[in-house]
């Protein structure tokens, strides 16, 4: 060690000790960086990732059926919407299954490879294309369909005594409580 208080390749002693003491950054999965980035953005995917990360960081188990039933009992409006969203999702899967199976049947009857390609395309596009019609049929277009899942995540955190992280749009620029016009 020289007179400048450095060690090795000119790195200060305190900095070298801090570097040695810091745990290595581990990538848990391919979505680790996406979830870190999601903490600063406010789309529904990122809001749900933020809630899921907070549940995992707190070491809580995943939401069980008993928790969902308790949520429905405490919040009947969101509970009914949660059930309706599950019904809509099942109808989308049923419609997609019907369309895909019809194209597979056409392939089995005609032996045309284009029918299999069309079945693959239909498997991807039919659920998304049928959602507006199914949502209109059930009347779920009148509310934000992502809100019940978001409320369930918030409720689950509050149930275990954890305050959900605020979202990006809730940060206020001034102490008066008014949001700044830039947001």
C-alpha atoms as a printed R data frame, in Angstrom:
    type eleno elety resid chain resno       x       y       z
1   ATOM     1    CA   UNK     A     1   0.000   0.000   0.000
2   ATOM     2    CA   UNK     A     2   1.416   3.374  -1.007
3   ATOM     3    CA   UNK     A     3   1.136   6.848   0.435
4   ATOM     4    CA   UNK     A     4  -2.023   7.699  -1.529
5   ATOM     5    CA   UNK     A     5  -4.106   5.117   0.325
6   ATOM     6    CA   UNK     A     6  -4.698   3.055  -2.749
7   ATOM     7    CA   UNK     A     7  -4.621  -0.667  -3.182
8   ATOM     8    CA   UNK     A     8  -3.744  -2.716  -6.230
9   ATOM     9    CA   UNK     A     9  -4.435  -0.942  -9.530
10  ATOM    10    CA   UNK     A    10  -4.927   2.512  -8.118
11  ATOM    11    CA   UNK     A    11  -8.372   1.811  -6.662
12  ATOM    12    CA   UNK     A    12  -9.060   3.553  -3.326
13  ATOM    13    CA   UNK     A    13  -9.183   1.237  -0.306
14  ATOM    14    CA   UNK     A    14 -12.717   2.209   0.732
15  ATOM    15    CA   UNK     A    15 -14.006   1.711  -2.821
16  ATOM    16    CA   UNK     A    16 -12.286  -1.685  -3.095
17  ATOM    17    CA   UNK     A    17 -13.826  -2.798   0.209
18  ATOM    18    CA   UNK     A    18 -17.285  -1.650  -0.896
19  ATOM    19    CA   UNK     A    19 -16.927  -3.478  -4.201
20  ATOM    20    CA   UNK     A    20 -15.852  -6.660  -2.452
21  ATOM    21    CA   UNK     A    21 -18.716  -6.463   0.070
22  ATOM    22    CA   UNK     A    22 -21.448  -5.851  -2.526
23  ATOM    23    CA   UNK     A    23 -23.289  -9.000  -3.582
24  ATOM    24    CA   UNK     A    24 -23.060  -9.854  -7.260
25  ATOM    25    CA   UNK     A    25 -26.058  -8.928  -9.380
26  ATOM    26    CA   UNK     A    26 -27.864 -12.095 -10.357
27  ATOM    27    CA   UNK     A    27 -30.395 -12.325 -13.127
28  ATOM    28    CA   UNK     A    28 -33.214 -14.474 -11.782
29  ATOM    29    CA   UNK     A    29 -34.895 -14.780 -15.152
30  ATOM    30    CA   UNK     A    30 -35.119 -13.067 -18.515
31  ATOM    31    CA   UNK     A    31 -37.779 -10.703 -17.170
32  ATOM    32    CA   UNK     A    32 -35.722  -9.433 -14.222
33  ATOM    33    CA   UNK     A    33 -34.550  -6.364 -16.134
34  ATOM    34    CA   UNK     A    34 -38.037  -5.756 -17.500
35  ATOM    35    CA   UNK     A    35 -39.455  -5.821 -13.973
36  ATOM    36    CA   UNK     A    36 -36.782  -3.389 -12.784
37  ATOM    37    CA   UNK     A    37 -37.643  -1.079 -15.684
38  ATOM    38    CA   UNK     A    38 -41.351  -1.493 -14.941
39  ATOM    39    CA   UNK     A    39 -40.971   0.194 -11.557
40  ATOM    40    CA   UNK     A    40 -40.791   3.546 -13.360
41  ATOM    41    CA   UNK     A    41 -43.559   3.085 -15.937
42  ATOM    42    CA   UNK     A    42 -47.293   2.979 -15.583
43  ATOM    43    CA   UNK     A    43 -48.849   0.701 -18.220
44  ATOM    44    CA   UNK     A    44 -51.122  -2.042 -16.900
45  ATOM    45    CA   UNK     A    45 -48.506  -4.706 -17.550
46  ATOM    46    CA   UNK     A    46 -46.011  -2.720 -15.527
47  ATOM    47    CA   UNK     A    47 -48.503  -2.022 -12.740
48  ATOM    48    CA   UNK     A    48 -49.215  -5.737 -12.434
49  ATOM    49    CA   UNK     A    49 -45.486  -6.560 -12.560
50  ATOM    50    CA   UNK     A    50 -44.906  -3.986  -9.826
51  ATOM    51    CA   UNK     A    51 -47.545  -5.640  -7.617
52  ATOM    52    CA   UNK     A    52 -46.189  -9.133  -8.353
53  ATOM    53    CA   UNK     A    53 -42.646  -7.979  -7.547
54  ATOM    54    CA   UNK     A    54 -43.805  -6.439  -4.303
55  ATOM    55    CA   UNK     A    55 -45.554  -9.685  -3.319
56  ATOM    56    CA   UNK     A    56 -42.415 -11.687  -4.144
57  ATOM    57    CA   UNK     A    57 -40.090  -9.219  -2.400
58  ATOM    58    CA   UNK     A    58 -42.180  -9.488   0.766
59  ATOM    59    CA   UNK     A    59 -41.894 -13.281   0.650
60  ATOM    60    CA   UNK     A    60 -45.658 -13.791   0.510
61  ATOM    61    CA   UNK     A    61 -47.166 -16.916  -1.053
62  ATOM    62    CA   UNK     A    62 -49.151 -16.497  -4.244
63  ATOM    63    CA   UNK     A    63 -52.838 -15.625  -3.988
64  ATOM    64    CA   UNK     A    64 -54.923 -18.697  -3.167
65  ATOM    65    CA   UNK     A    65 -58.552 -19.489  -3.990
66  ATOM    66    CA   UNK     A    66 -59.481 -18.809  -0.364
67  ATOM    67    CA   UNK     A    67 -57.912 -15.334  -0.649
68  ATOM    68    CA   UNK     A    68 -59.882 -14.670  -3.832
69  ATOM    69    CA   UNK     A    69 -63.130 -15.713  -2.136
70  ATOM    70    CA   UNK     A    70 -62.320 -13.442   0.818
71  ATOM    71    CA   UNK     A    71 -61.603 -10.575  -1.607
72  ATOM    72    CA   UNK     A    72 -64.964 -11.141  -3.312
73  ATOM    73    CA   UNK     A    73 -66.754 -11.094   0.041
74  ATOM    74    CA   UNK     A    74 -65.064  -7.850   1.136
75  ATOM    75    CA   UNK     A    75 -65.395  -6.087  -2.216
76  ATOM    76    CA   UNK     A    76 -68.537  -7.371  -3.974
77  ATOM    77    CA   UNK     A    77 -68.315  -5.007  -6.964
78  ATOM    78    CA   UNK     A    78 -64.734  -5.914  -7.853
79  ATOM    79    CA   UNK     A    79 -65.451  -9.551  -6.980
80  ATOM    80    CA   UNK     A    80 -68.295  -9.680  -9.499
81  ATOM    81    CA   UNK     A    81 -66.088  -8.009 -12.117
82  ATOM    82    CA   UNK     A    82 -63.297 -10.475 -11.359
83  ATOM    83    CA   UNK     A    83 -65.711 -13.375 -12.017
84  ATOM    84    CA   UNK     A    84 -67.000 -11.698 -15.174
85  ATOM    85    CA   UNK     A    85 -63.437 -11.261 -16.475
86  ATOM    86    CA   UNK     A    86 -62.798 -14.972 -15.889
87  ATOM    87    CA   UNK     A    87 -65.980 -15.790 -17.814
88  ATOM    88    CA   UNK     A    88 -64.959 -13.537 -20.693
89  ATOM    89    CA   UNK     A    89 -61.523 -15.160 -20.844
90  ATOM    90    CA   UNK     A    90 -63.110 -18.609 -20.965
91  ATOM    91    CA   UNK     A    91 -65.424 -17.528 -23.787
92  ATOM    92    CA   UNK     A    92 -62.448 -16.196 -25.753
93  ATOM    93    CA   UNK     A    93 -60.666 -19.526 -25.348
94  ATOM    94    CA   UNK     A    94 -63.811 -21.389 -26.379
95  ATOM    95    CA   UNK     A    95 -64.266 -19.282 -29.509
96  ATOM    96    CA   UNK     A    96 -60.603 -19.722 -30.422
97  ATOM    97    CA   UNK     A    97 -60.858 -23.465 -29.864
98  ATOM    98    CA   UNK     A    98 -63.918 -23.663 -32.079
99  ATOM    99    CA   UNK     A    99 -62.273 -21.752 -34.925
100 ATOM   100    CA   UNK     A   100 -58.942 -23.595 -34.681
101 ATOM   101    CA   UNK     A   101 -60.618 -26.998 -34.508
102 ATOM   102    CA   UNK     A   102 -62.693 -26.161 -37.589
103 ATOM   103    CA   UNK     A   103 -59.528 -25.373 -39.570
104 ATOM   104    CA   UNK     A   104 -57.898 -28.581 -38.348
105 ATOM   105    CA   UNK     A   105 -61.010 -30.495 -39.463
106 ATOM   106    CA   UNK     A   106 -60.761 -28.832 -42.890
107 ATOM   107    CA   UNK     A   107 -57.142 -29.980 -43.091
108 ATOM   108    CA   UNK     A   108 -58.097 -33.525 -42.103
109 ATOM   109    CA   UNK     A   109 -60.787 -33.601 -44.778
110 ATOM   110    CA   UNK     A   110 -58.950 -31.886 -47.650
111 ATOM   111    CA   UNK     A   111 -55.263 -32.463 -46.780
112 ATOM   112    CA   UNK     A   112 -54.462 -28.868 -47.657
113 ATOM   113    CA   UNK     A   113 -51.430 -27.541 -45.715
114 ATOM   114    CA   UNK     A   114 -52.835 -24.031 -45.901
115 ATOM   115    CA   UNK     A   115 -55.558 -25.073 -43.468
116 ATOM   116    CA   UNK     A   116 -52.958 -25.845 -40.798
117 ATOM   117    CA   UNK     A   117 -51.249 -22.514 -41.366
118 ATOM   118    CA   UNK     A   118 -54.633 -20.789 -41.101
119 ATOM   119    CA   UNK     A   119 -55.342 -22.687 -37.884
120 ATOM   120    CA   UNK     A   120 -52.079 -21.400 -36.421
121 ATOM   121    CA   UNK     A   121 -52.882 -17.837 -37.402
122 ATOM   122    CA   UNK     A   122 -56.407 -18.218 -36.013
123 ATOM   123    CA   UNK     A   123 -55.078 -19.503 -32.699
124 ATOM   124    CA   UNK     A   124 -53.222 -16.215 -32.272
125 ATOM   125    CA   UNK     A   125 -55.716 -13.731 -33.694
126 ATOM   126    CA   UNK     A   126 -59.165 -15.073 -32.777
127 ATOM   127    CA   UNK     A   127 -58.934 -14.451 -29.003
128 ATOM   128    CA   UNK     A   128 -57.902 -10.838 -29.582
129 ATOM   129    CA   UNK     A   129 -60.464 -10.342 -32.334
130 ATOM   130    CA   UNK     A   130 -63.312 -11.859 -30.370
131 ATOM   131    CA   UNK     A   131 -62.700  -9.855 -27.198
132 ATOM   132    CA   UNK     A   132 -64.610  -6.698 -28.270
133 ATOM   133    CA   UNK     A   133 -67.665  -8.733 -29.225
134 ATOM   134    CA   UNK     A   134 -67.608 -10.844 -26.077
135 ATOM   135    CA   UNK     A   135 -66.998  -7.759 -23.907
136 ATOM   136    CA   UNK     A   136 -69.953  -6.033 -25.541
137 ATOM   137    CA   UNK     A   137 -72.148  -9.090 -25.019
138 ATOM   138    CA   UNK     A   138 -71.322  -9.260 -21.296
139 ATOM   139    CA   UNK     A   139 -71.257  -5.475 -20.838
140 ATOM   140    CA   UNK     A   140 -67.732  -5.367 -19.489
141 ATOM   141    CA   UNK     A   141 -66.767  -2.554 -21.847
142 ATOM   142    CA   UNK     A   142 -68.286  -0.189 -19.263
143 ATOM   143    CA   UNK     A   143 -65.372  -0.553 -16.836
144 ATOM   144    CA   UNK     A   144 -61.617  -0.998 -16.897
145 ATOM   145    CA   UNK     A   145 -61.198  -4.756 -17.243
146 ATOM   146    CA   UNK     A   146 -57.747  -4.747 -15.673
147 ATOM   147    CA   UNK     A   147 -58.913  -3.046 -12.488
148 ATOM   148    CA   UNK     A   148 -60.218  -6.182 -10.651
149 ATOM   149    CA   UNK     A   149 -56.853  -7.964 -10.875
150 ATOM   150    CA   UNK     A   150 -55.050  -4.806  -9.819
151 ATOM   151    CA   UNK     A   151 -57.404  -4.328  -6.864
152 ATOM   152    CA   UNK     A   152 -56.933  -7.977  -5.866
153 ATOM   153    CA   UNK     A   153 -53.156  -7.478  -5.784
154 ATOM   154    CA   UNK     A   154 -53.468  -4.292  -3.710
155 ATOM   155    CA   UNK     A   155 -55.947  -5.939  -1.340
156 ATOM   156    CA   UNK     A   156 -53.660  -8.940  -0.890
157 ATOM   157    CA   UNK     A   157 -50.734  -6.699   0.031
158 ATOM   158    CA   UNK     A   158 -52.855  -4.666   2.457
159 ATOM   159    CA   UNK     A   159 -54.172  -7.883   4.020
160 ATOM   160    CA   UNK     A   160 -50.599  -8.783   4.940
161 ATOM   161    CA   UNK     A   161 -49.846  -5.290   6.259
162 ATOM   162    CA   UNK     A   162 -47.872  -4.033   3.265
163 ATOM   163    CA   UNK     A   163 -48.652  -0.728   1.580
164 ATOM   164    CA   UNK     A   164 -48.710  -1.104  -2.230
165 ATOM   165    CA   UNK     A   165 -46.080   0.968  -4.047
166 ATOM   166    CA   UNK     A   166 -47.482   4.141  -5.562
167 ATOM   167    CA   UNK     A   167 -47.664   4.242  -9.300
168 ATOM   168    CA   UNK     A   168 -45.662   6.591 -11.485
169 ATOM   169    CA   UNK     A   169 -48.617   8.906 -12.160
170 ATOM   170    CA   UNK     A   170 -49.257   9.411  -8.451
171 ATOM   171    CA   UNK     A   171 -45.980  11.150  -7.706
172 ATOM   172    CA   UNK     A   172 -46.749  14.795  -7.127
173 ATOM   173    CA   UNK     A   173 -44.486  17.625  -8.132
174 ATOM   174    CA   UNK     A   174 -45.537  20.116  -5.456
175 ATOM   175    CA   UNK     A   175 -46.570  19.670  -1.813
176 ATOM   176    CA   UNK     A   176 -50.003  21.244  -2.388
177 ATOM   177    CA   UNK     A   177 -51.342  17.928  -3.641
178 ATOM   178    CA   UNK     A   178 -51.978  19.010  -7.218
179 ATOM   179    CA   UNK     A   179 -50.334  17.076 -10.001
180 ATOM   180    CA   UNK     A   180 -48.095  19.093 -12.262
181 ATOM   181    CA   UNK     A   181 -49.405  19.743 -15.820
182 ATOM   182    CA   UNK     A   182 -46.389  17.933 -17.323
183 ATOM   183    CA   UNK     A   183 -47.622  14.565 -16.046
